[in-house]
C-alpha cells in the first residue's frame, strides 16, 4: 500500500506516487460507503515543509452520475521525510480536516516520467480523463444538485467512520506503554514513520521515534 488520505477520518487509498521538479504527484481513489459514489483525483504537493496552498479538482461518479468539484488544500508536511501532510481541505463551502500518510520504499520516490513509462494506464488517466472527457465534465459542473448533495454525503459518511479517528496511532502508543511497563497516556509519538503506523509492521527504532511525557 502506498498510503492513505483522510477527510475528517473518511479514507481514500493512494494509488500512485510520482515526483517531478521537487513536486510530489499523488493519485488517489476512495468510495463513500452507503452511497456507491467513487471519488478520485490528483494532488500535487511541493517538497517543502513550509505552508502551501494547492488548488485542484476531485471527481465523483456512480452508475448514473459523473461530476467533479473544485478544492483548495492548505497545509504542510511535518518534516523532510514527506511522509505525513496535514491541513484543511475546502470544497463547496465545506471545510474538512485533511491528512495524508504516504509510504515510500527504501529507494525513495520514483520520478513521474518513470511511472508513466512503466504503467501506460497512468497516462490514460491523466491525459484522457482530464482532456478528452473535459467537455463531458464541464457539462456537469453546474449541476447544483450534485454539488449540494456532496456535502451531505461526506458528512454522513464521516459520522459512520468516526470510530476510525487516530485508532492506529493510539494502538501503537498503548503497545509501547505495555511493552515498557509505562502508565497509560505517558507515550507520545514524534514523527512516526510507516514502520510504526502500519498495522502489520513491527515496532522498530523506538528511541528515535517517540518520547515520554514526564
trRosetta pair geometry for C-beta under 8 A, 3 or more apart (Angstrom, degrees):
i j d omega theta_ij theta_ji phi_ij phi_ji
1 4 7.5 5 162 -47 126 86
1 13 7.1 -95 -149 -151 102 105
1 14 7.7 99 172 57 76 89
1 103 6.3 64 100 42 74 145
1 198 7.9 158 60 -124 118 114
2 13 7.8 94 51 171 88 80
2 14 4.3 -109 95 101 103 109
2 15 6.9 126 37 -129 135 4
2 16 7.0 127 12 -89 175 14
2 17 5.5 -177 -175 -14 131 111
2 102 6.9 -24 158 -150 75 70
2 103 5.8 -166 -166 56 29 89
3 13 7.9 138 85 -164 48 53
3 14 3.9 21 66 19 88 143
3 17 7.4 68 13 -56 123 130
3 26 7.9 -58 70 -141 133 120
3 100 6.6 38 152 178 133 81
3 101 5.1 -170 -158 100 94 60
3 102 4.1 -40 -81 -114 156 39
3 103 4.9 177 -68 5 78 79
4 11 5.4 -30 -171 -153 116 109
4 12 7.1 146 -163 73 66 43
4 13 6.2 -40 -109 -109 69 48
4 14 6.5 -116 -69 -7 21 92
4 100 7.6 -179 93 -149 44 49
4 101 5.2 10 52 53 81 102
5 11 6.8 129 74 -157 51 56
5 12 4.6 -19 63 60 104 94
5 13 7.7 -125 20 -45 85 6
5 14 6.4 113 -26 -58 95 85
5 26 7.8 121 -64 149 127 136
5 28 5.3 -3 7 -135 140 156
5 30 7.3 -112 66 -42 102 134
5 98 7.5 -13 -173 -166 92 84
5 99 7.2 166 -155 88 49 53
5 100 5.2 -13 -105 -104 79 76
5 101 7.9 -164 -75 26 37 65
6 9 5.5 -1 -170 -105 119 22
6 10 6.5 134 -158 58 63 40
6 11 5.5 -28 -95 -93 75 63
6 12 7.8 -175 -75 19 32 70
6 97 7.8 -14 116 107 97 86
6 98 7.1 163 86 -150 61 40
6 99 4.6 0 53 56 105 97
6 100 7.9 -167 21 -74 70 35
6 101 8.0 36 -6 -2 104 98
7 10 4.7 -27 66 57 85 102
7 12 7.7 37 -4 -7 97 107
7 89 5.9 -70 -118 53 101 146
7 96 4.2 0 -166 162 92 149
7 97 7.4 137 -163 72 42 53
7 98 5.9 -8 -104 -101 65 75
7 154 6.7 -51 116 -159 134 120
7 158 7.3 -88 110 -88 83 112
8 96 4.9 -100 -22 -152 99 91
8 97 5.3 103 -81 42 62 88
8 154 7.6 95 45 161 125 101
8 158 4.5 2 109 -134 121 134
9 158 6.2 106 61 -149 91 79
9 161 5.2 -176 125 116 101 102
9 162 6.1 101 78 -117 155 36
9 164 4.9 148 -173 75 111 101
9 165 5.0 -61 -90 -80 140 71
10 30 7.5 110 146 151 87 150
10 32 7.4 5 -170 -112 131 78
10 154 6.4 -119 4 -156 169 79
10 157 5.3 65 -115 117 128 110
10 158 5.1 -73 -44 -87 111 72
10 161 5.5 125 -95 54 60 146
11 30 6.2 -172 117 -128 54 131
11 161 7.3 -150 -2 -175 84 154
11 164 7.2 -85 -32 138 113 162
12 28 4.8 72 128 164 121 118
12 29 6.3 -172 -172 96 101 21
12 30 2.7 -92 -110 -41 84 128
12 39 6.4 -78 -102 83 135 108
13 28 6.5 166 85 -154 39 77
13 29 5.9 -21 61 66 87 72
13 30 6.3 146 9 -81 65 75
14 17 6.4 22 164 -54 125 97
14 26 5.9 -60 -135 -164 108 101
14 27 7.2 105 -164 77 63 52
14 28 5.3 -45 -102 -97 49 87
14 100 7.6 80 -67 -156 126 98
14 102 6.7 58 -35 -112 175 72
15 27 4.9 -62 66 107 95 99
15 28 6.1 155 6 -113 87 26
15 29 5.3 36 -34 8 132 104
16 25 7.7 -17 115 113 94 93
16 26 7.6 160 85 -155 58 37
16 27 4.1 20 49 41 97 119
16 115 6.4 116 -173 -173 116 142
16 119 7.8 -137 -113 70 134 148
16 122 6.2 153 -154 -106 171 118
17 24 6.6 -20 -164 -171 94 98
17 25 7.0 147 -160 79 43 61
17 26 5.8 -4 -107 -105 75 68
17 27 7.7 -138 -64 25 37 75
17 102 6.5 96 -99 -149 149 118
17 104 7.4 -103 96 -94 157 82
17 109 6.3 -98 133 -134 110 94
17 110 7.4 117 95 40 78 86
18 24 7.4 150 80 -160 42 51
18 25 4.3 -13 62 57 93 111
18 109 7.2 108 -165 176 22 102
18 110 6.2 -52 -120 89 65 84
18 111 6.6 26 -167 153 89 27
18 112 3.4 88 154 -94 133 71
18 114 7.8 176 -134 56 101 79
18 115 4.6 -104 -93 14 116 147
18 116 7.8 40 -114 -32 155 82
19 22 7.9 13 -173 -99 96 13
19 23 6.9 159 -152 79 57 47
19 24 5.8 -25 -98 -102 77 59
19 25 7.1 -160 -73 14 25 83
19 47 7.5 34 -139 -54 109 133
19 109 4.1 83 -28 130 132 131
19 110 6.9 163 20 88 94 35
19 111 5.6 -73 71 -113 82 45
19 112 6.2 -154 59 -30 27 80
20 23 5.8 -24 70 58 66 95
20 25 6.7 21 16 -20 101 118
20 111 6.3 84 -80 -165 73 80
20 112 4.2 -43 -39 16 116 124
20 113 7.0 107 -96 -23 113 83
22 46 6.6 19 132 -158 91 74
22 47 4.7 -118 -172 38 71 112
22 48 7.8 45 165 -40 113 88
23 44 5.5 7 173 -175 124 96
23 45 6.7 156 -161 80 72 37
23 46 5.7 -45 -106 -103 75 48
23 47 6.6 -137 -87 -15 22 86
24 44 7.2 161 80 -154 48 48
24 45 4.9 -15 58 63 99 92
24 46 7.9 154 16 -121 80 1
24 47 6.0 108 -28 -69 95 87
24 82 6.4 160 -46 173 150 135
24 102 7.8 -41 175 -99 150 166
24 109 6.7 -103 -114 -129 95 154
25 42 6.5 -15 -170 -168 88 108
25 43 7.7 154 -157 81 42 48
25 44 5.5 -12 -103 -104 67 79
25 112 5.5 56 23 -95 140 123
26 42 6.8 149 79 -158 52 56
26 43 4.5 -15 61 60 108 94
26 44 7.6 -172 21 -77 75 32
26 45 7.0 24 -5 3 116 106
26 100 7.1 -31 -147 -146 171 145
26 102 7.5 -103 -105 -94 125 118
27 40 7.6 8 -177 -173 83 93
27 41 7.7 -165 -145 102 56 32
27 42 5.4 -24 -97 -101 66 80
27 122 7.5 -141 -29 -131 160 94
27 125 7.0 50 -136 125 144 152
28 40 6.6 -175 95 -143 56 56
28 41 6.2 -9 57 59 89 68
28 42 7.7 161 17 -92 75 32
28 43 7.0 18 0 2 118 106
29 38 6.8 -4 -169 -179 94 100
29 39 7.1 165 -152 89 47 53
29 40 4.4 -4 -104 -102 80 96
30 38 7.4 167 89 -157 37 59
30 39 5.2 -11 63 60 85 98
30 40 7.6 167 21 -75 57 55
31 36 7.7 -36 -165 -148 105 24
31 37 7.0 151 -157 86 60 50
31 38 5.3 -30 -100 -104 77 67
31 39 7.4 178 -87 18 26 75
32 35 5.0 -14 106 50 107 116
32 36 7.8 -22 73 48 81 21
32 37 4.4 4 41 65 115 103
32 38 7.8 -147 13 -77 76 22
32 39 6.7 70 -29 -17 97 110
32 153 5.4 40 164 158 156 114
32 154 7.0 -85 -119 -87 131 54
32 157 4.9 -98 -157 -70 88 157
33 157 6.2 130 47 -132 75 105
33 160 6.7 -124 78 103 116 148
33 161 7.8 119 32 -56 125 111
34 156 7.4 -104 86 121 144 116
34 157 6.7 -171 38 -94 116 86
34 160 6.9 154 -16 -35 142 170
35 62 7.5 -104 139 -77 77 142
35 153 5.3 -18 -29 -140 172 117
35 157 7.4 -79 4 -64 118 115
36 62 4.7 74 120 -134 100 124
36 63 7.1 -28 151 -6 136 93
37 60 5.3 -7 -172 -167 113 105
37 61 7.2 143 -151 70 67 21
37 62 5.2 -67 -94 -56 54 106
37 65 8.0 -30 -110 73 93 118
37 153 6.4 31 21 175 150 155
38 60 7.0 154 77 -151 46 53
38 61 5.7 -25 59 64 94 73
38 62 6.8 142 8 -84 80 57
39 58 5.7 13 -172 164 105 115
39 59 6.9 154 -154 82 54 50
39 60 5.3 -20 -97 -95 75 76
40 58 7.2 165 81 -164 27 75
40 59 5.3 -22 65 62 78 100
41 56 6.6 117 170 139 125 122
41 57 6.5 -154 -132 104 123 52
41 58 3.8 -78 -42 -117 150 66
41 59 5.8 156 -73 11 83 75
42 56 6.6 -136 82 -162 69 141
42 126 7.4 56 -61 -107 155 88
43 54 6.5 62 -160 139 85 153
43 56 6.2 -147 -106 22 56 166
43 73 6.7 24 -139 5 116 165
43 100 7.7 -143 85 -80 156 147
44 54 6.5 177 69 -145 68 124
44 56 7.2 147 17 -74 86 131
45 52 6.8 126 -151 83 76 147
45 54 6.5 -58 -92 -69 64 148
45 77 7.4 113 159 -50 135 105
45 82 7.9 157 107 -155 127 108
45 85 6.4 -79 -127 -105 163 159
46 50 7.9 -25 93 60 126 93
46 52 5.4 176 33 -105 112 159
47 77 7.9 7 -148 -8 43 155
47 82 5.9 -36 -134 -87 82 145
48 52 6.8 114 69 -49 109 126
48 76 7.8 -67 107 -146 75 92
48 77 7.2 155 92 27 35 116
49 76 5.9 61 179 172 49 112
49 77 5.1 -91 -108 74 60 92
49 78 7.4 -40 -136 111 102 14
49 79 6.2 -1 -102 -131 130 23
49 80 6.0 -69 -44 -65 116 69
50 76 6.2 -121 122 -125 19 123
51 74 7.2 11 -175 -176 97 84
51 75 7.2 -118 -141 159 70 12
51 76 4.8 -70 -93 -58 47 119
52 74 7.5 -169 93 -142 42 50
52 75 7.2 -24 57 70 72 46
52 76 6.3 120 11 -93 79 70
53 72 6.6 -11 -170 -174 94 97
53 73 7.2 155 -158 83 45 53
53 74 5.1 -9 -106 -100 76 82
54 72 7.3 152 79 -161 49 48
54 73 4.2 -14 61 61 102 104
54 74 7.7 -171 22 -71 70 38
55 70 7.2 -9 -170 -172 89 100
55 71 7.4 167 -151 87 47 53
55 72 5.7 -18 -100 -105 71 71
55 73 7.8 -165 -71 22 25 75
56 70 7.4 168 97 -151 30 61
56 71 5.8 -15 69 59 75 93
56 73 7.2 -1 23 0 106 112
57 68 4.8 38 170 162 117 126
57 69 6.6 157 -154 77 76 32
57 70 5.3 -44 -96 -98 80 53
57 71 6.9 151 -105 12 27 82
58 68 6.5 170 85 -156 35 82
58 69 5.8 -21 60 61 84 86
58 71 5.9 37 -8 -15 105 129
58 91 7.2 -24 28 -121 123 144
59 66 7.4 -6 -174 -168 103 80
59 67 7.6 173 -153 98 63 31
59 68 4.5 -40 -101 -97 64 97
59 129 7.6 -85 -36 173 166 124
59 137 7.5 -72 -114 -120 109 121
60 65 7.3 -8 117 115 93 107
60 66 7.5 172 92 -146 55 38
60 67 5.7 -12 62 67 96 74
60 68 6.8 159 16 -98 73 40
60 69 7.0 27 -6 -3 115 106
60 146 7.4 170 78 -179 130 115
60 150 6.9 -156 -25 -108 166 112
61 65 6.2 -166 -140 97 53 63
61 66 4.3 8 -108 -105 107 73
61 67 7.5 151 -80 19 65 50
62 65 5.4 32 40 43 88 88
65 140 7.8 126 -171 -143 79 140
65 146 6.3 167 -172 -106 136 123
66 136 6.9 5 99 144 133 112
66 137 7.3 -89 135 -99 102 64
66 140 6.2 -156 95 -33 67 167
67 137 7.5 121 -139 -149 38 67
67 140 4.0 -135 -104 145 84 128
67 141 7.3 155 -155 -84 92 33
67 143 5.5 -102 -104 51 144 131
67 146 4.5 81 33 142 165 159
67 147 7.5 -111 144 -58 144 68
68 137 5.5 9 5 -161 121 113
68 140 7.2 102 14 90 67 113
68 141 7.1 -25 60 -95 83 77
69 91 5.6 68 135 -172 122 109
69 92 5.6 -47 -161 -40 127 114
69 147 6.4 139 -105 -120 109 81
69 150 6.1 93 -61 -134 157 177
70 91 7.2 178 93 -132 46 75
70 92 7.9 126 57 -54 69 69
71 89 5.9 -15 -170 -171 125 89
71 90 6.5 147 -161 77 68 52
71 91 4.4 -27 -103 -86 90 98
72 89 7.7 156 80 -157 47 44
72 90 4.6 -10 58 58 95 107
72 91 7.8 -177 24 -67 61 56
73 87 6.1 89 177 95 78 135
73 88 7.5 172 -150 87 48 47
73 89 5.4 -10 -104 -106 79 73
73 90 7.8 -164 -73 23 34 71
73 98 6.4 -98 -137 94 97 167
74 87 5.0 -163 98 179 49 124
74 88 5.1 -3 59 55 96 90
74 90 7.5 30 2 -5 103 106
75 85 5.9 103 114 170 126 86
75 86 5.4 -151 -163 103 131 39
75 87 1.6 -108 -60 -57 119 126
75 88 6.5 158 -58 14 98 53
75 98 6.5 -130 -32 78 149 107
76 85 7.1 -144 117 -144 21 76
76 86 7.4 -16 59 59 56 68
76 87 6.7 115 3 -70 48 111
77 80 7.4 93 115 -89 132 29
77 81 7.9 -165 171 64 122 57
77 82 5.2 -40 -138 -113 152 57
77 83 7.9 97 -156 35 106 38
77 84 6.8 117 -155 79 67 52
77 85 5.1 -43 -91 -93 63 80
78 81 8.0 -16 75 48 90 96
78 83 7.8 -46 45 65 107 73
78 84 4.6 4 8 82 123 108
78 85 7.5 -140 -14 -85 76 32
78 86 6.9 52 -58 7 95 105
78 191 6.3 177 128 -109 127 78
79 82 7.9 -105 89 -38 54 39
79 84 7.8 40 24 48 78 97
79 191 5.6 10 -2 -122 143 124
81 84 7.8 36 80 12 106 79
81 191 7.4 113 15 -172 135 112
81 193 6.8 -87 162 -105 164 105
82 85 7.7 9 -162 -55 60 99
82 102 6.8 -23 131 59 74 142
82 104 8.0 54 84 -29 94 138
82 109 8.0 -25 89 -45 139 132
83 101 6.9 12 159 -159 79 57
83 102 5.0 -135 -143 65 51 85
83 103 7.2 57 -145 -85 103 36
83 104 6.8 -110 -95 3 95 101
83 193 6.1 46 87 -131 171 72
83 194 6.8 -126 -161 -37 137 91
84 99 7.4 -21 -164 -167 84 91
84 100 7.0 163 -151 85 38 65
84 101 5.9 -2 -104 -107 77 63
84 102 7.4 -146 -62 23 36 79
84 191 7.8 -163 25 -141 135 57
84 192 7.8 78 -50 64 146 73
85 99 7.1 156 85 -156 58 44
85 100 4.2 10 51 47 102 109
85 102 7.6 46 -2 -13 100 108
86 97 7.9 -15 -164 -177 90 85
86 98 7.0 150 -157 90 45 62
86 99 5.1 -5 -106 -106 77 78
86 100 7.8 -148 -66 26 43 66
87 98 5.3 -23 74 68 69 106
88 95 5.8 -13 -172 -168 114 97
88 96 7.0 144 -161 72 61 45
88 97 6.7 -46 -105 -107 63 39
88 98 6.0 128 -137 13 11 104
89 95 7.4 146 76 -159 49 47
89 96 4.4 -23 63 63 100 101
89 97 7.8 5 19 95 89 8
89 98 3.9 102 -26 -60 105 135
90 93 7.9 15 -174 -100 87 8
90 94 7.3 163 -152 81 50 43
90 95 5.4 -15 -100 -102 76 73
90 96 7.8 -175 -75 21 31 72
91 94 5.7 -25 71 61 72 90
91 96 7.1 -6 21 4 104 114
91 150 7.5 -88 132 128 114 133
92 147 5.4 -177 -127 -175 136 91
92 148 7.8 -161 172 -86 134 34
92 150 5.9 92 37 75 161 127
92 151 5.9 -132 102 -54 120 103
93 151 7.1 -31 74 -80 93 143
94 150 8.0 -145 14 110 141 93
94 151 4.6 167 -49 -121 139 104
94 154 6.8 131 129 71 161 141
94 155 7.7 -124 -140 -56 141 99
96 154 7.3 -77 -82 161 134 139
101 194 7.7 129 168 -94 102 84
101 197 6.3 -137 -162 140 141 161
103 194 4.4 91 -120 -103 95 150
103 198 7.0 65 -105 -68 139 121
104 108 5.9 6 169 -140 133 32
104 109 6.1 -61 -126 -64 127 66
104 194 7.9 -178 33 -10 54 141
105 108 7.5 -68 76 -1 64 19
107 110 7.7 35 108 -67 115 75
110 114 4.9 -115 176 81 104 127
110 115 5.4 119 110 -56 125 93
111 114 4.5 96 60 3 86 103
111 115 7.1 -153 93 -5 47 84
112 115 5.6 -54 -150 36 36 113
112 116 6.4 36 153 -20 67 105
113 116 5.8 -55 -149 35 31 110
113 117 6.4 29 155 -17 65 106
114 117 5.9 -58 -149 38 31 109
114 118 6.1 23 156 -16 66 112
115 118 5.8 -62 -143 40 29 107
115 119 6.2 -30 175 33 67 103
115 122 5.8 37 137 1 97 174
116 119 7.2 -83 -133 62 20 66
116 120 7.6 54 180 -108 60 39
116 122 5.3 -119 -106 86 61 123
116 123 5.2 83 -156 -62 99 96
116 126 8.0 -52 -107 23 113 140
119 122 5.0 79 96 -12 100 104
120 123 5.4 -47 -163 32 56 113
120 124 6.6 58 142 -21 74 100
121 124 5.3 -51 -153 35 41 116
121 125 6.3 46 149 -23 69 101
122 125 5.6 -52 -151 33 34 112
122 126 6.3 20 157 -10 68 108
123 126 6.1 -60 -143 42 30 102
123 127 5.6 5 169 2 69 118
124 127 6.5 -64 -126 50 21 93
124 128 5.0 -13 -168 15 64 124
124 129 7.5 75 141 -18 62 89
125 128 7.3 -26 -78 48 8 89
125 129 5.4 -9 -167 5 46 129
126 129 7.0 -23 -87 44 5 98
126 130 5.9 -17 179 5 45 126
127 130 6.6 -73 -137 45 11 96
127 131 5.6 -31 -178 22 56 121
127 132 7.3 50 135 -12 71 100
128 131 6.7 -65 -115 55 17 85
128 132 4.5 -21 -155 25 62 128
128 133 6.8 59 150 -14 66 96
129 132 7.3 -3 -47 50 12 89
129 133 5.5 -25 -152 29 40 128
130 133 7.5 45 -8 50 6 89
130 134 6.8 24 156 -70 43 95
131 134 5.8 -30 -156 -26 26 116
133 136 4.8 -53 -170 44 76 116
133 137 5.7 80 130 -26 88 99
134 137 5.6 -56 -146 38 33 111
134 138 6.1 34 156 -22 68 106
135 138 5.7 -54 -145 35 30 111
135 139 6.6 35 154 -25 62 103
136 139 5.8 -53 -156 27 31 114
136 140 7.2 15 152 -8 61 107
137 140 6.1 -72 -162 40 36 103
137 141 6.9 55 145 -51 70 91
138 141 5.5 -27 -151 -8 42 119
140 143 5.0 -27 -168 -6 67 125
140 146 6.9 4 176 31 102 160
143 146 4.2 38 113 16 115 115
143 147 6.6 150 93 -16 65 88
144 147 5.3 -56 -144 41 39 113
144 148 5.9 34 160 -17 73 107
145 148 6.2 -57 -143 39 26 104
145 149 6.2 24 158 -19 62 112
146 149 5.9 -60 -145 38 27 110
146 150 6.6 42 155 -39 62 99
147 150 5.9 -45 -159 10 30 117
148 151 6.6 -51 -169 25 40 106
148 152 7.4 28 145 -6 66 107
149 152 5.7 -63 -158 43 46 109
149 153 5.9 46 149 -25 78 107
150 153 5.7 -57 -147 35 30 111
150 154 6.3 26 159 -16 66 107
151 154 6.0 -57 -148 38 29 108
151 155 6.2 27 157 -18 65 109
152 155 5.8 -56 -144 38 30 110
152 156 6.2 25 160 -15 66 108
153 156 6.1 -60 -148 39 26 105
153 157 6.2 22 157 -14 64 111
154 157 5.8 -60 -145 41 29 108
154 158 6.1 34 155 -25 65 107
155 158 5.6 -53 -148 32 29 114
155 159 6.7 30 153 -19 62 101
156 159 5.8 -51 -154 31 35 111
156 160 6.7 33 149 -18 64 104
157 160 5.6 -55 -151 36 37 112
157 161 6.2 12 157 -1 70 112
158 161 6.1 -71 -143 50 29 95
158 162 6.6 62 153 -68 65 80
159 162 5.8 -15 -153 -30 34 115
161 164 5.1 -21 172 10 86 122
162 165 6.1 -11 180 -26 57 111
163 167 7.2 39 145 -65 65 131
164 167 5.5 -86 -159 -2 43 123
166 169 4.8 -51 -171 44 84 115
166 170 5.6 85 129 -25 92 100
167 170 6.0 -61 -148 39 29 108
167 171 6.3 32 155 -24 65 108
168 171 5.6 -53 -149 33 32 114
168 172 6.6 28 156 -15 65 105
168 197 5.9 63 130 -166 129 71
168 199 5.9 -99 -127 -70 113 90
169 172 6.0 -58 -152 38 32 108
169 173 6.4 35 151 -21 66 106
169 189 6.2 -118 -159 22 101 145
169 192 6.9 180 -120 19 96 164
169 197 6.9 -20 -81 -118 73 85
170 173 5.5 -51 -147 35 34 116
170 174 6.4 32 156 -19 66 105
171 174 5.9 -58 -151 36 29 108
171 175 6.5 30 152 -21 64 106
171 199 7.7 21 85 -117 149 89
172 175 5.6 -52 -146 34 34 113
172 176 6.6 36 155 -19 65 102
172 189 6.9 42 100 -69 120 137
172 192 7.3 103 97 -137 156 146
172 196 5.5 89 -166 173 155 89
172 197 7.0 -82 -28 -100 155 36
172 203 6.9 146 -154 -92 97 110
173 176 5.9 -57 -156 33 31 110
173 177 6.5 30 149 -19 65 107
173 187 4.8 174 -159 88 83 111
173 188 7.4 13 -124 -97 123 27
173 189 6.3 -105 -80 -32 94 100
174 177 5.4 -53 -149 36 36 114
174 178 6.3 33 155 -17 68 105
174 184 6.9 6 -120 -128 87 89
175 178 5.8 -54 -145 39 31 108
175 179 6.1 33 156 -23 65 108
175 203 6.6 -172 113 -44 125 141
176 179 5.7 -55 -144 34 29 112
176 180 6.3 -3 166 9 65 111
176 182 7.3 -10 124 36 77 130
176 187 4.9 136 89 -139 125 169
176 203 6.7 167 -81 -145 86 157
176 206 6.7 154 -125 -144 116 129
176 210 6.5 6 -159 57 169 171
177 180 6.7 -77 -146 52 22 88
177 181 7.9 -94 167 87 54 5
177 182 4.4 -102 -142 71 70 96
177 183 7.0 -69 -160 86 119 20
177 184 5.9 95 153 -100 162 46
177 185 7.9 55 -97 13 153 30
177 186 6.2 122 -114 49 110 94
177 187 5.2 -135 -62 -6 89 124
178 181 7.5 28 -170 -73 28 35
179 203 7.6 -136 -16 60 165 155
182 186 4.7 -126 160 70 114 134
182 187 6.2 101 95 -45 148 99
182 212 6.9 -130 -139 -124 148 124
183 186 4.8 93 67 -29 78 126
185 213 7.9 -55 140 54 72 130
186 212 5.7 5 154 -155 94 94
186 213 5.9 -146 -159 53 53 85
187 210 5.9 6 -170 173 96 139
187 212 6.2 -45 -101 -107 57 69
187 213 7.7 -153 -81 9 10 87
188 210 6.7 160 83 -160 44 89
188 211 6.4 -22 67 69 91 72
188 212 7.5 134 22 -125 80 22
188 213 5.5 70 -10 -37 119 105
189 192 4.4 1 168 -54 132 114
189 196 6.7 156 -137 140 132 152
189 209 6.7 -14 -154 150 82 87
189 210 5.1 -56 -114 -102 49 98
190 209 6.5 -178 66 179 73 41
190 210 5.7 148 17 -116 82 35
190 211 5.6 29 -13 5 133 96
191 209 6.5 -117 83 -139 79 70
192 196 4.4 -104 -161 77 101 134
192 197 5.3 114 133 -51 120 95
192 209 6.0 78 -110 -180 55 114
192 210 7.7 28 -83 -71 87 88
193 196 6.0 96 57 15 56 96
193 197 7.1 -132 113 3 25 100
193 209 6.7 -97 9 -117 89 132
194 197 5.6 -63 -128 49 38 101
194 198 5.1 37 177 -26 78 111
194 201 6.7 135 140 -39 69 162
195 198 6.9 -29 -113 29 16 106
195 201 4.9 -157 -156 166 45 143
195 202 7.3 -26 -177 71 91 57
195 203 7.5 111 139 -135 89 27
195 204 4.9 -53 154 43 139 107
195 205 7.0 70 84 31 145 105
196 201 6.9 -76 -49 94 9 128
196 203 6.2 47 -114 -123 75 72
196 204 7.7 -129 -64 42 72 64
196 209 5.9 -175 -44 148 144 151
197 201 7.6 42 64 38 43 133
198 201 4.0 78 75 -10 104 116
201 204 7.7 -82 161 4 105 102
203 206 5.9 33 158 -73 105 108
205 208 4.6 -35 167 40 100 116
205 209 5.7 86 111 -16 89 114
206 209 5.9 -84 -143 49 31 99
206 210 6.1 -32 -174 27 75 108
207 210 7.9 -75 -117 49 18 72
